Amino acid sequence: MSEQETATNHEHQAEKIDYKEMVIRAYAQAIDLAKDPEVKEISVSEPSSNLIILTNFGLIECELDNNSPMHKLLLGVEMNIADRSEFVNETSLITIKNARLKPFSQNEITDLPIFSLFSDQIVGVSAGSINNLR
């Protein structure tokens, strides 16, 4: 791949915005604002509300984690690869923390301290708590 093609690929990557990732980030910000006692315009159903992500396999209650070493490492790897290659099945990677996964097929909850979720697996997003959804 020529330097010009590599530069064009890199610019193309920077221009892309994943709508699902953008909505999830907006929800996370809204939840944080709703938990701030000084903000009266936004409220959530309960003070302990977290981000709830609906996927095809189940629900995930979590918080976004953009500052984890794993997230930074994965983004670094992605950028290094993007300089030399073109992605197949390209999608955003959303790193979450304190993830609680509840599959639709069972009532057991799996706790994961950090989890990277591909945005193409996301069906919807909300605020709340898995405990109240049992």
C-alpha positions as CSV (number, residue, x, y, z in Angstrom):
1,M,0.0,0.0,0.0
2,S,1.4,3.4,-1.0
3,E,1.9,6.2,1.5
4,Q,-0.9,8.2,-0.2
5,E,-3.3,5.2,0.2
6,T,-2.3,4.8,3.8
7,A,-2.9,8.5,4.5
8,T,-6.3,8.3,2.7
9,N,-7.2,5.2,4.8
10,H,-6.2,7.0,8.0
11,E,-8.3,10.1,7.1
12,H,-11.2,7.8,6.2
13,Q,-11.0,6.1,9.6
14,A,-11.0,9.5,11.4
15,E,-14.1,10.6,9.6
16,K,-16.2,7.6,10.6
17,I,-18.6,7.9,13.5
18,D,-20.3,4.8,14.9
19,Y,-23.9,5.9,15.7
20,K,-24.4,3.2,18.4
21,E,-21.2,4.2,20.1
22,M,-22.2,7.9,20.0
23,V,-25.7,7.1,21.5
24,I,-24.1,5.0,24.3
25,R,-21.7,7.7,25.2
26,A,-24.6,10.2,25.3
27,Y,-26.6,7.9,27.6
28,A,-23.5,7.5,29.9
29,Q,-23.1,11.3,30.1
30,A,-26.8,11.8,30.8
31,I,-26.7,9.2,33.6
32,D,-23.7,10.9,35.1
33,L,-25.5,14.3,34.9
34,A,-28.7,12.8,36.4
35,K,-26.7,11.6,39.4
36,D,-25.4,15.1,40.0
37,P,-27.6,16.7,42.6
38,E,-27.2,20.2,41.1
39,V,-28.7,19.1,37.7
40,K,-32.4,19.2,38.0
41,E,-33.3,18.9,34.3
42,I,-32.4,15.2,33.9
43,S,-33.5,12.4,36.2
44,V,-33.3,8.6,36.1
45,S,-35.6,6.1,37.7
46,E,-33.2,5.3,40.6
47,P,-30.1,6.9,42.0
48,S,-28.1,3.8,41.4
49,S,-28.9,3.7,37.7
50,N,-26.2,2.5,35.3
51,L,-25.9,2.1,31.6
52,I,-28.0,-0.9,30.4
53,I,-27.0,-2.3,27.0
54,L,-29.3,-4.7,25.3
55,T,-27.6,-7.3,23.0
56,N,-28.8,-10.3,21.2
57,F,-27.7,-12.6,24.0
58,G,-28.8,-10.6,27.0
59,L,-28.4,-7.4,29.1
60,I,-25.3,-5.7,30.3
61,E,-25.3,-3.3,33.2
62,C,-22.1,-1.3,33.2
63,E,-20.1,2.0,33.1
64,L,-18.0,3.2,30.2
65,D,-14.3,3.0,30.7
66,N,-12.3,5.1,28.3
67,N,-9.2,5.4,30.5
68,S,-8.4,1.8,31.2
69,P,-5.0,0.5,30.1
70,M,-6.8,-2.2,28.1
71,H,-8.9,0.3,26.2
72,K,-5.8,2.4,25.4
73,L,-3.9,-0.7,24.3
74,L,-6.6,-1.9,22.0
75,L,-7.0,1.5,20.4
76,G,-3.2,1.6,19.9
77,V,-3.2,-1.8,18.2
78,E,-6.1,-0.7,16.0
79,M,-4.2,2.5,14.9
80,N,-1.0,0.6,14.2
81,I,-2.9,-1.9,12.1
82,A,-4.9,0.8,10.3
83,D,-1.7,2.3,9.0
84,R,-1.0,-0.8,7.0
85,S,-4.3,-2.6,6.5
86,E,-7.9,-2.2,5.8
87,F,-10.4,-3.6,8.3
88,V,-12.9,-6.3,7.5
89,N,-16.2,-6.3,9.5
90,E,-15.2,-2.9,11.0
91,T,-17.1,-1.8,14.1
92,S,-16.4,0.3,17.1
93,L,-15.0,-1.2,20.3
94,I,-16.6,0.0,23.5
95,T,-14.7,-0.7,26.7
96,I,-16.9,-1.0,29.8
97,K,-16.2,-1.7,33.4
98,N,-18.1,-3.2,36.3
99,A,-20.0,-5.2,33.7
100,R,-22.9,-7.4,34.9
101,L,-24.0,-9.8,32.1
102,K,-27.4,-11.4,32.3
103,P,-28.1,-13.8,29.4
104,F,-31.7,-14.2,28.3
105,S,-31.3,-18.0,28.6
106,Q,-30.7,-18.0,32.4
107,N,-31.1,-16.0,35.6
108,E,-27.4,-16.1,36.6
109,I,-25.4,-12.9,36.4
110,T,-21.7,-12.9,35.4
111,D,-19.6,-10.0,36.7
112,L,-16.7,-8.8,34.7
113,P,-14.3,-6.1,35.9
114,I,-13.6,-5.0,32.3
115,F,-15.2,-6.0,29.0
116,S,-14.8,-4.9,25.4
117,L,-18.0,-4.9,23.4
118,F,-18.2,-4.6,19.6
119,S,-20.9,-2.1,18.8
120,D,-22.5,-4.3,16.1
121,Q,-23.7,-6.5,19.0
122,I,-25.7,-3.7,20.5
123,V,-29.5,-3.7,20.0
124,G,-30.5,-0.9,22.3
125,V,-29.5,1.2,25.4
126,S,-31.2,2.4,28.5
127,A,-30.6,3.4,32.2
128,G,-31.4,1.3,35.2
129,S,-30.3,-1.8,37.1
130,I,-30.4,-5.4,36.2
131,N,-31.5,-6.2,39.8
132,N,-34.8,-4.5,39.0
133,L,-35.3,-6.5,35.8
134,R,-35.2,-10.0,37.2
